[in-house]
Amino acid sequence: RLLAVLGCVLTAEAQLTGVLDDCLCDIESIDDFNTFKIFPKIQKLQERDYFRYYKVNLKRPCPFWADDGHCSIKDCHVEPCPESKIPVGIKAGSSNKYSKAANNSKELEDCEQANKLGAVNSTLSNQSKEAFIDWARYDDSQDHFCELDDERSPDAQYVDLLLNPERYTGYKGPSAWRVWNSIYEENCFKPRSVYRPLNPLAPSRGGDDGESFYTWLEGLCLEKRVFYKLISGLHASINLHLCANYLLEETWGKPRWGPNVKEFTRRFDPAETKGEGPRRLKNLYFLYLIELRALSKVAPYFERAVVDLYTGNGHEDAESKALLLDIFRDTKSFHMHFDEKSMFAGDKKGAKSLKEEFRLHFKNISRIMDCVGCDKCRLWGKLQTQGLGTALKILFSEKEIQSLPENSPSKGFQLTRQEIVALVNAFGRLSTSIKELQNFKVLLQQTR
């Protein structure tokens, strides 16, 4: 039955095939596009210095309930990266210092804030430097879909993402369920009387098999359906990563990680999930389309000569930007993009109000990530949430991106280095998820 799902065989039980709901794209086209164009390049890009180091505060307290206590399992641990290992162009305050800033604390703060954007080359003209400082002062909090970490906090540390991969840590049970339950039950526009399928924290539903939930979902406007699908898709993607990078055995202190077919079946098989698994996987593809669209839309921002993926290594920086622009060309070539213009297209006042509600709901979800008890899960949850939030910010800033000046930054639209790193790595995780689905298809064929 599960093989039928992954093999895109249309049956009464498994329907992971054909056109996705709320868009004009089919799953088979996404599989081919991801496998042959996107996945190999995004993997290489994530290995480059600019994208492998992410600054995160894993000590922020949960703002919604008393701390449940942190996961004590060793695989939950995140090993921070010493600042001495961070490329000089990435570290805040270590490069691009302007001489006149040395005697003025306000200018020094502005200088370091501009440097934090990670996109300023030390060879820029004085005029461009001043423009970047002015840019750094700009408060674009109204455009953010995420609660951002304060990178100046002493608790914020750099993490090497390649040395702290996302994988199964053993973190599960009531604490983990509480996080996802809060996300779904309180932040997806859902009334408390409508119960999400397979929710162990919901009261007994009697004979309700969850179909009332989908009846409710289908009755929502497009924007609210999209919101739920994005969260469900993110949840499905994270579950896939855990299934694909599972601790299979640990012999003499040498752990062996790999795909766990049994765990994958438990989370996605139609019989095991009462038909819920295929829906989750469809939402993963939907999320992939949303972030793919954002990458194609933000290309003009990076195509400008004034934007440099600056680490201090000129040769590597040039190669990183060339690879990123190559990926953008691929995203533009995809012929079945999600049409974000269909969202918030009602009357101006109502659309603005709905967009703001949409933004605040998602921002709340980013705050819930500080309630995750496993540090490694929190790291990747925060990064992928910020990546999706950045994608949404891009999709709703098309006019500002199109009007950017070629040789100077603009107050109308900006991305910090943190947002850029999160955007690329979050999409890389989705690309990996879809690739792993193909791998599980092969593994299931072998176990028949």
N, C-alpha and C positions, 0 to 999 in steps of 0.2 A: 504493500500500500504506500509506504513512504517512498519507495523507489519510483512509483508512478508519479508522485509529487515532484521529485527532482528531475525525472525524465521528461517532464512537461507532457505527460500523457493525460488527456482530458477524460476524467472518469467522474462518476457520481460522488466519489469520496474525496478526490484530490483534484484541485483546480488551479494549480500554480502554472498557468500557461496563458498565452494570448494577451489581450489588451488589459492594462491596469485600469482600475476605477479612477475617475476624475482626471484622466489624462489620455492622450492618444499615442501611447507607446506600448510595445509588446515586450515581454520578458526575454524572448529569444534574441531580439536585437540588442538588448542591454548586455546579455551574456557575451555575445560575440564582440561587441564594442569594448567591453571591459577587459576581456581576456587578451585580445590581440592588440589593443591600442593603449589603454589606460594603465592597466595593472603593472606591466614591466617598468614603465617610466615613473609612475608615482612611487614605486618601491625604491628606485634609485634616488629620487628626490628626497625622500624621507631620511636617507642615510647621510645626506650632506649636512655639514656643520650648522648651517643657518637654521635647519629644520629639526635637528635632533635634540637641541637643548630648549627646555621649556621651564619657565620660572613659575613656581606654584607655592601657595601657602597651604600646607596640609594640617595646620594647627588651628585654623579658624573654628570657633565653636559652632555647634548646630544652633540656628536661630529659632527653631520651632519646638524642640522638646529637649528634656534633660538628656545628657550624653549617656548612651547605652554602654559605653566602654569600647575601647579599640580592640580590634582583632589581634590576638596574640600569636596566631599562626605565623611561622617564619616567612611564608610566601606572601604574606600581606605587607611585608616590609618594603619600603622604598629607600634605596640608597641614593642620597643626594650627591650631586657632583661638586667637588671642591672648586671654588672660583678660579683657582690657579689653572684648572683644566679648561676653563671656558675661553673660547677665542676672544682676543682682545677687542674686536669690533662689536661683540655682543654684550660684554660686561658693562653695566651702567657705571658711568664715571671714569672709565679707563681709556677712552679715546674721544676724539673730536672735541677736546676742550679748547675753548676759545680764549686767547690770551687775556682779553680784557675781563674775563669772568673771574679771574683769580682773586680779585680784590672786592668782589661784589657778590654777596651771598645769594641775592635774588637772581642775578644773572647766572650764577653757578647752578642754582636749582633749575632754571630754565634750560641751561645747557645740558644738564644731565637728563632732564625730561625729554629733550629733543633727541639725545643720544639713545634713550630707551626705545625709541621707535625702531632702532636697528636698521634704518634705511638711508642713513646719511653718510656719504663718503667724505673723508677729511679733505679731499681736493676741491670741494664745492667753493664757489665764490662767496664773498662776504654777504652779498645780497641774498643768495640762496640760504646761507646760514641763518640770517635774520628771519627769513620767511619760515624756515623750519622751527625756529624758536616760537614765532608767532603761532604757528600751527600747533605746537605742543601745548600752548596756553588754551587753545580752543576747547571748550567743554562740550563734548558731543554726547553727553549722557542720555539725551532724548533719543538718540539713534541706537543705543545699546539694547540688545535683547538679553544680555547676561549681566549678572552681578560680577564685576571684575575684581580679581585679587589686587590688593595694593602691593605693587612690586617693591616699594620702598620699605615695607614692613621687615623687621629683623627676622620674622618667621618665614619669609618667602625665600625659597632656595631653588637653585637650578637643578633640574633632573635630566639626566641623559636618557632619553626615551628608548634608545636601542639597548641600553643595559637594564632597563626596567620594563620589559615587554608586558603587554596585557595578556593575562592567562588565568586559568582557574586557580584560585588560592585556597579554596575551602570555606570562604566566607559565604554563609547562607543562613537560613532560619529566620526567626521573627525580626531581627534587626534589619536584615536585607529586605525582607518583605515590607517592612514598615516604610522604608524609603520609597519603593516603587508604588506602594499603596497610596502614599501621600501625593505622589506625582499624578497618578491616574484619577484618584477619587476627588482631589481638591483642586486640581489645576487643568483639567481637560474639559471645562465647561459642563461637567456632568452633574446632574441632580443626584442626591444621595439615595433616592428611591430606585434608581436604575443601577443594577449590579453588574460589574464587569465579570465576564466569564472566568472561571478558574481562579477566583480570588479567595485564598484561604482565610483572609481576614474579614470577609463579608459574612453577615449573618446567613443562616440557612435560607435557601431560595425555594425550597419545596420542589415542585416540578419544573421550575424555570431552568431551561438548559442554556441560558445566555442569549437566546434569540431576541428577547425584549431589548437587550442592550443594542443589538444591531438595528433593530427597528427604530430605536431612538436615534442612533447615529445617522441613519439614512435620512432622517427628518431634519437634520441640522443644515445650516447654510454651508457652502463650500469651504469657507475659511475655517470653520470649527471642525469640519471633517478632516481637513488637511492637518490641523493642529494635532488631533488624536493620532492620525497616521504617522506623523513625524515622530511622536513619542514612542508609539508602538514599534516603528521601524528601528529606532535607536535601541530599544530594549532587545529586539530580535537580533540586531547586529552584535550587541555585547554578548548575548547568550551564545551566538555562533563562535565568537572569539574564544569563549571559555571551553566550548566543546572541541574546538580545533586545536587548542593548546592546553591539553589536560595532563595532569600528573598521572602517568600510567603506572609507573613503579619507581621506587627509590631503593637502589641496591648499593650498600656500602657508601652511602652518602653521595651517590651519583644519580640524580633524578633523570628520568626519561619522560619527556613531554611529547605529546602527539595527539592525533584525533581520537576521540572517544565516540564510537558509533552508538553505543548504548545510551550515553548521555544525550547525544543528538536526537535519537529516537524519542527519548523521554520528553524532550522539550518541543519537538516539532511534528512527530508522527500524528496523523489525523485521529487514529484510534486512541492514542495516549492522551491527546489534548481535546477530545470531543470536537474534532474538526477545526480547532483554533489554529493549529500549526501553519497550514497554508496561508491563512489570513495574515499571520505575523510575518511570514516570508514575503508576501506581496507588499506589505508595508515597508519592509526593508528596501525593496526595489523602488518604491515610491520615494523614500528618503534619498536614495542614490540619485534619482532624477532631480530632486530639488537642489542638492548640493552641486551636481553637475551643471545645472543651469546657472547657479551662482558663479562658478568658476568661469563660465563663458562670458558672463556679464561683467566681471571685474577685470577682464583682460586689459582694457584700455588704461586702467590705473597703473598696471605694471609695465606696460609697453613704453611708457614715458622714460626718457633718458635720465630724468631726475631721480627716479626710484632705483635704488641699488640694494641688493640683498647683501648687506655689508657685514663681513666677519673680520676684515683686516687682511685677508688673503685675496689679493686682486684676481689672480687666475681662477681660484675656486669660485669666487663670487660671480665672475663672468659666466662660468660653466653652469652654475646653479640657476642664474637668470635665464640663460639660453634654454635649459631643460624645462624650466617653468613655462616659458613662452611657447615651447613646443607642445606641452600638455594643453595649454590654452587653445592652440590651433586645433588640436584634436577635439576638444570639447565643442568648439564652434562648428566642427564638421558633422557632429551628431545631428541627425535630421528629424528627431522626434522629441524635442525638448518640451518640458512642462511649460505651459503658458501662464506665468505669474500675473499677467495683466487681467486675468479673469478673477483675481482676488481683490477685495476691497473696491469693487467697481460700482457700488451702489451710489446713492446720493452722497454728496461730498461730506456732509456733517455726519451721517451715519457711518460712512466708510472710515472716516478719521477716528471716530469713537471706537469702532470695532478693531481697527489696527492697534490702537493704544491698549485695548483690553488684551489683545493677542500678545503684544509685547510684554505687558506686565505679567501675564500668566507664565510666559516662557522665562522671564527674569526670575520669577519665584522658583521655578524648577532649578535654575542654576544655583540658587541659594540652598536648595535641598541637598545638593551634592556635598555640602559641608557636613551633612548628617551621616554620611557613609562611614561605617566603622573600620573598614579595611583601607589602609593607606594607598595600596596599589589600585584598588577599585575606585577610590576617591580621585586619585590622579587622573586615571583614564576617563572617569565619568565627567570630571570638570573639563578636561581637554575636549572631549567629544561634544559636550554641551556647548562650550564656547565656540567650537567650530561650526556647529549648526546655527548658533546665535549670530555668528559672523556672516554665514550664508544668508540668513534672513535679512540682516542689515544691508547686505549688498543688493538683494533682490528688490528692496524697497527704496533704493538710492540710485536708480538707473539714471535719472536726469542729472543728478549731481556728478556721477561718474563721467557721463558724456560731456559735461561742460568743464572738466578739469583742464587747467592750463598745462601746456607741454613742459615748460621749463621751471615751474615753481609749484609748490604744494598749494592746496586750496582748503579754506575753512569748510567748504561744503561737504567734503567727504574725506575721511582718513582711516587708515588702518594702522594699529600699533603692530610691532613685531610679534607680540603675543597672539594677536588675532590672526596674523598671517600664518604663524606656526600651527595654531589650533585648526585653522581652516584646512590646510594641506594635510595634516595628520588625521583629522577627522574623516576627510574624504578618502584618505589612504586606508583607513580602517574599514570603510564601507566597501571599497574596491576589494580588499582582502576577504571580506565576508562573502561576497558574491563568488569570488574565486574558490573559497572553501566549500561552498555549496556544490560546485562541480566535483571537488575532491570527494565529498561525502557520497555523491552519486556513484562514483567508481567503487568506493569502499562497500557500499550497500550491494552492488552487483556482485562483488567478490564473496560476500557472505550469504548469498542466496542459497 
